[in-house]
Amino acid sequence: MWTVLFILLLFLILIFIFEYRVRKPDQIVLLERNGKLALREGRLFPRHFSLALSRKIYSSSLAIDACAKGNIDIKVKLSVAVSASMTNIPQLIKVGGWNANAVSAAEKELETLIQGFVKEFTENFEIEELSSEKILNHLQQKINIVSEKLGLDIISSSVQSFEIIDQKIADAMRQRESARILEQTEVLNQAARINAAKNKIKADEEIAELENNLELKKIELKKSIQVKESELAQKKVEEELERKKMQLDYEKDELALLKNNPELLMLTPQAARLAEASQSLKNARTIVSLSPNDVSQGIDLISMFQKFLENAAGSQIKKNDDKKK
């Protein structure tokens, strides 16, 4: 009895080891349930009742022989990278079949479609109108649409080169492109020279304007200085006039004092000069010089001095007459 149980247990263990596998992190495990595909979420799965698909990226390079208008042969080299789409598993199984190479088979189908897309596109354009960028833009629009139907995710796509097979045509195209580049370079150089000249003229105008503004500021400053100097001179003149007026008032007061007190004339400098001259030269005429400031004063003094002498002489004569009597 125990022998039979042991053999049965050993048989079950062998079946388990032979049938079940551990799901790897980069695998998608599918099962069919009620006619529909579903994902197994557990780590263990029976290999004969499940399909394990790899989620790795499949890359491929294509060299496509195509033609432009006029039957000009060209070669387009491009690369594409795809992986299994988690959202379009049924479409992937429909294209690639129920086997582990379903993604690779769908990728081959995509390559065939890409060749058709490229040939169809290039045949509608002249050779001068074609470029790697135009081919890539058209290709991306197309494969993004068909990738859902193939159950694939497009990781990347690029056009590596676009070549003309006929060497003469290729040389002619290169020469034309070189001439175009040289022409554009010359145009850019001339435009740069024009812009440099414009910038120089603009800079000269700005410098001239700044210099003009500086000159105007200098003129305004000079005017301000002249106004201040004029105001200062005017103030000095007013002060001088005020001083002279005060001096004139003083002299008037002095003359009024001498007029009211004739005996003070003997104390004036003019009288001192006359007295000194009369002592040294009895019969000489004494010349008394008066400064411009003393002219008006001198005239009044002389008249007052004459009156004083006349009064003095009159009083002396009167005294002499009284003595004689």
C-alpha positions as CSV (number, residue, x, y, z in Angstrom):
1,M,0.0,0.0,0.0
2,W,2.7,2.4,1.0
3,T,4.7,1.5,-2.1
4,V,1.8,2.4,-4.4
5,L,1.3,5.7,-2.7
6,F,5.0,6.5,-2.9
7,I,5.0,5.6,-6.6
8,L,1.9,7.8,-7.2
9,L,3.4,10.7,-5.3
10,L,6.7,10.4,-7.2
11,F,4.7,10.3,-10.5
12,L,2.9,13.5,-9.5
13,I,6.1,15.2,-8.6
14,L,7.6,14.2,-12.0
15,I,4.6,15.5,-13.8
16,F,4.7,18.8,-11.9
17,I,8.4,19.2,-12.7
18,F,7.9,18.4,-16.3
19,E,4.7,20.5,-16.9
20,Y,5.0,23.6,-14.7
21,R,7.4,26.5,-15.3
22,V,8.2,29.7,-13.4
23,R,7.2,32.9,-15.2
24,K,10.1,35.2,-15.9
25,P,9.7,39.0,-15.3
26,D,10.0,39.7,-19.1
27,Q,7.3,37.1,-20.1
28,I,3.6,37.4,-20.8
29,V,1.8,34.2,-20.0
30,L,-1.5,33.7,-21.9
31,L,-4.3,31.2,-21.5
32,E,-7.5,30.5,-23.4
33,R,-10.7,30.6,-21.3
34,N,-14.1,30.3,-22.8
35,G,-12.8,31.1,-26.3
36,K,-11.0,34.3,-25.1
37,L,-7.4,35.1,-24.3
38,A,-6.5,36.0,-20.7
39,L,-3.3,36.7,-18.8
40,R,-2.0,34.4,-16.1
41,E,-0.9,36.4,-13.1
42,G,0.7,33.7,-11.0
43,R,4.3,32.8,-10.9
44,L,3.8,29.2,-12.0
45,F,2.0,28.1,-15.1
46,P,1.5,24.8,-17.1
47,R,3.5,25.1,-20.2
48,H,1.2,22.9,-22.4
49,F,-1.9,24.9,-21.4
50,S,-0.3,28.3,-21.7
51,L,1.7,30.5,-24.1
52,A,4.7,32.4,-22.8
53,L,5.6,35.4,-24.9
54,S,8.7,37.5,-24.5
55,R,8.4,41.2,-23.8
56,K,11.8,42.1,-25.1
57,I,12.4,44.6,-27.8
58,Y,12.9,43.3,-31.3
59,S,15.1,45.6,-33.5
60,S,15.7,45.2,-37.2
61,S,17.4,47.1,-40.0
62,L,15.9,47.3,-43.5
63,A,17.5,48.2,-46.9
64,I,14.6,49.0,-49.2
65,D,15.1,49.4,-53.0
66,A,12.6,52.0,-54.3
67,C,12.1,54.3,-57.2
68,A,11.4,58.0,-57.5
69,K,9.5,59.6,-60.4
70,G,11.2,58.9,-63.7
71,N,12.3,55.4,-62.5
72,I,15.3,56.7,-60.6
73,D,16.4,54.0,-58.4
74,I,17.1,54.8,-54.7
75,K,17.9,52.9,-51.6
76,V,16.5,53.7,-48.2
77,K,18.0,52.3,-45.1
78,L,16.0,52.4,-41.9
79,S,15.6,50.7,-38.6
80,V,12.7,49.9,-36.4
81,A,12.3,48.6,-32.9
82,V,9.0,46.9,-31.6
83,S,7.7,45.0,-28.7
84,A,4.5,43.1,-27.8
85,S,1.6,45.3,-27.0
86,M,-0.2,44.5,-23.7
87,T,-3.4,46.1,-24.9
88,N,-3.6,44.3,-28.3
89,I,-2.8,40.7,-27.4
90,P,-5.5,39.2,-29.5
91,Q,-4.3,41.0,-32.7
92,L,-0.8,39.8,-32.0
93,I,-1.9,36.1,-31.7
94,K,-4.0,36.5,-34.9
95,V,-0.9,37.7,-36.8
96,G,1.9,35.7,-35.2
97,G,-0.1,32.6,-34.2
98,W,-0.2,30.6,-31.0
99,N,3.5,30.1,-30.5
100,A,6.4,31.7,-28.7
101,N,7.7,33.4,-31.9
102,A,4.4,35.4,-32.4
103,V,6.2,38.8,-31.8
104,S,9.0,38.0,-34.2
105,A,6.4,36.9,-36.8
106,A,4.4,40.1,-36.4
107,E,7.6,42.1,-36.6
108,K,8.4,40.4,-40.0
109,E,4.9,41.3,-41.2
110,L,5.6,44.9,-40.2
111,E,8.8,44.9,-42.2
112,T,6.8,43.8,-45.3
113,L,4.3,46.6,-44.7
114,I,7.1,49.2,-44.2
115,Q,8.7,48.3,-47.6
116,G,5.3,48.8,-49.3
117,F,4.8,52.2,-47.5
118,V,8.2,53.5,-48.5
119,K,7.9,52.4,-52.2
120,E,4.4,53.8,-52.4
121,F,5.6,57.2,-51.0
122,T,8.8,57.6,-53.1
123,E,7.1,56.9,-56.4
124,N,4.9,60.1,-56.0
125,F,7.9,62.5,-55.7
126,E,10.7,63.8,-57.9
127,I,14.2,62.9,-56.7
128,E,14.8,66.5,-55.7
129,E,11.7,66.5,-53.5
130,L,12.6,63.5,-51.5
131,S,14.5,63.6,-48.2
132,S,15.0,61.3,-45.2
133,E,12.8,63.6,-43.0
134,K,9.9,63.4,-45.4
135,I,10.1,59.6,-45.7
136,L,10.3,59.2,-41.9
137,N,7.3,61.4,-41.3
138,H,5.2,59.4,-43.8
139,L,6.4,56.1,-42.4
140,Q,5.7,57.0,-38.8
141,Q,2.1,58.0,-39.7
142,K,1.5,54.7,-41.4
143,I,3.2,52.3,-38.9
144,N,1.5,53.9,-35.9
145,I,-1.8,52.9,-37.5
146,V,-0.9,49.3,-38.5
147,S,1.0,48.6,-35.2
148,E,-2.3,48.3,-33.3
149,K,-3.6,45.8,-35.9
150,L,-0.4,43.8,-35.6
151,G,-0.4,43.8,-31.8
152,L,2.9,45.7,-31.5
153,D,4.2,48.8,-29.8
154,I,6.6,50.9,-31.9
155,I,9.5,51.7,-29.7
156,S,11.5,53.7,-32.3
157,S,11.9,54.2,-36.0
158,S,14.5,56.1,-38.0
159,V,15.7,56.5,-41.6
160,Q,19.5,55.9,-41.5
161,S,20.2,57.0,-45.1
162,F,18.7,57.9,-48.4
163,E,20.9,57.2,-51.4
164,I,20.6,57.4,-55.2
165,I,21.9,54.3,-56.8
166,D,22.9,56.0,-60.1
167,Q,26.3,57.5,-59.4
168,K,26.0,60.2,-62.1
169,I,22.7,61.4,-60.7
170,A,24.0,61.3,-57.2
171,D,27.0,63.4,-58.2
172,A,24.7,65.9,-60.0
173,M,22.5,66.1,-56.9
174,R,25.6,66.7,-54.7
175,Q,26.8,69.4,-57.0
176,R,23.4,71.0,-57.0
177,E,23.2,70.8,-53.3
178,S,26.7,72.2,-53.0
179,A,25.8,75.1,-55.3
180,R,22.6,75.8,-53.3
181,I,24.5,75.8,-50.0
182,L,27.2,78.1,-51.5
183,E,24.5,80.4,-52.8
184,Q,22.7,80.5,-49.4
185,T,26.1,81.1,-47.7
186,E,26.7,84.0,-50.0
187,V,23.3,85.4,-49.4
188,L,23.8,85.0,-45.6
189,N,27.2,86.7,-45.9
190,Q,25.8,89.6,-47.8
191,A,22.9,89.9,-45.4
192,A,25.4,89.8,-42.5
193,R,27.4,92.7,-44.2
194,I,24.2,94.7,-44.7
195,N,23.2,94.1,-41.1
196,A,26.6,95.1,-40.0
197,A,26.4,98.3,-42.0
198,K,22.9,99.0,-40.6
199,N,24.2,98.4,-37.1
200,K,27.1,100.7,-37.7
201,I,24.9,103.5,-39.1
202,K,22.5,103.0,-36.2
203,A,25.4,103.1,-33.7
204,D,26.8,106.3,-35.4
205,E,23.4,107.9,-35.2
206,E,23.0,107.0,-31.6
207,I,26.6,108.3,-30.9
208,A,25.8,111.6,-32.8
209,E,22.6,112.0,-30.8
210,L,24.4,111.4,-27.5
211,E,27.0,113.9,-28.5
212,N,24.3,116.4,-29.5
213,N,22.6,115.9,-26.2
214,L,25.9,116.4,-24.4
215,E,26.5,119.6,-26.2
216,L,23.0,120.8,-25.4
217,K,23.6,120.0,-21.8
218,K,26.9,121.9,-21.9
219,I,25.1,124.9,-23.4
220,E,22.4,124.7,-20.7
221,L,25.1,124.5,-18.1
222,K,27.0,127.5,-19.5
223,K,23.7,129.4,-19.6
224,S,23.1,128.5,-16.0
225,I,26.6,129.6,-15.0
226,Q,26.2,132.8,-16.9
227,V,22.9,133.5,-15.2
228,K,24.5,132.9,-11.9
229,E,27.5,135.1,-12.7
230,S,25.1,137.8,-14.0
231,E,23.1,137.6,-10.8
232,L,26.3,137.8,-8.8
233,A,27.6,140.8,-10.8
234,Q,24.2,142.4,-10.4
235,K,24.4,141.8,-6.6
236,K,27.9,143.3,-6.5
237,V,26.8,146.4,-8.4
238,E,23.8,146.8,-6.1
239,E,26.1,146.4,-3.1
240,E,28.6,148.9,-4.6
241,L,25.8,151.4,-5.3
242,E,24.5,150.9,-1.8
243,R,28.0,151.5,-0.5
244,K,28.4,154.6,-2.6
245,K,25.0,155.9,-1.6
246,M,25.9,155.4,2.1
247,Q,29.2,157.2,1.5
248,L,27.3,160.0,-0.3
249,D,24.9,160.3,2.6
250,Y,27.9,160.4,4.9
251,E,29.5,163.2,2.9
252,K,26.2,165.1,2.8
253,D,26.0,164.8,6.5
254,E,29.6,166.0,6.8
255,L,29.0,169.0,4.5
256,A,25.9,169.9,6.5
257,L,27.9,169.8,9.7
258,L,30.6,172.0,8.2
259,K,28.0,174.4,6.8
260,N,26.4,174.7,10.2
261,N,29.8,175.0,11.9
262,P,32.2,176.9,9.6
263,E,35.0,176.9,12.2
264,L,35.4,173.2,11.6
265,L,36.8,174.0,8.1
266,M,40.1,174.6,9.7
267,L,40.3,170.9,10.5
268,T,39.7,169.7,7.0
269,P,42.6,168.4,4.9
270,Q,42.1,171.1,2.3
271,A,42.5,173.8,4.9
272,A,45.6,172.1,6.3
273,R,47.1,172.1,2.8
274,L,46.3,175.8,2.3
275,A,47.8,176.6,5.6
276,E,50.9,174.7,4.9
277,A,51.3,176.3,1.5
278,S,50.7,179.8,2.9
279,Q,53.5,179.3,5.5
280,S,56.1,178.1,3.0
281,L,55.3,180.4,0.1
282,K,53.7,183.7,1.0
283,N,53.3,185.0,-2.6
284,A,52.7,181.6,-4.3
285,R,49.5,180.3,-5.4
286,T,48.6,177.1,-3.8
287,I,47.0,174.3,-5.9
288,V,44.9,171.9,-4.0
289,S,44.1,168.7,-5.9
290,L,41.0,167.0,-5.2
291,S,40.2,163.4,-6.0
292,P,37.2,162.6,-8.2
293,N,35.4,161.6,-5.0
294,D,36.2,164.9,-3.4
295,V,35.2,167.2,-6.3
296,S,31.7,167.9,-5.2
297,Q,32.8,168.1,-1.6
298,G,35.7,170.3,-2.6
299,I,33.5,172.8,-4.3
300,D,31.3,173.2,-1.3
301,L,34.2,173.4,1.0
302,I,35.9,176.1,-1.1
303,S,32.8,178.2,-1.1
304,M,32.3,177.8,2.6
305,F,36.0,178.4,3.2
306,Q,35.7,181.7,1.2
307,K,32.7,182.8,3.2
308,F,34.6,181.9,6.4
309,L,37.6,184.0,5.3
310,E,35.4,186.9,4.3
311,N,33.6,186.8,7.6
312,A,36.9,186.6,9.5
313,A,38.4,189.4,7.5
314,G,35.3,191.5,8.0
315,S,35.4,191.0,11.7
316,Q,39.1,191.9,11.8
317,I,38.6,195.1,9.9
318,K,35.7,196.0,12.1
319,K,37.8,195.5,15.2
320,N,40.6,197.6,13.8
321,D,38.2,200.5,13.0
322,D,36.8,200.3,16.5
323,K,40.3,200.6,18.0
324,K,41.1,203.6,15.8
325,K,38.1,205.3,17.0
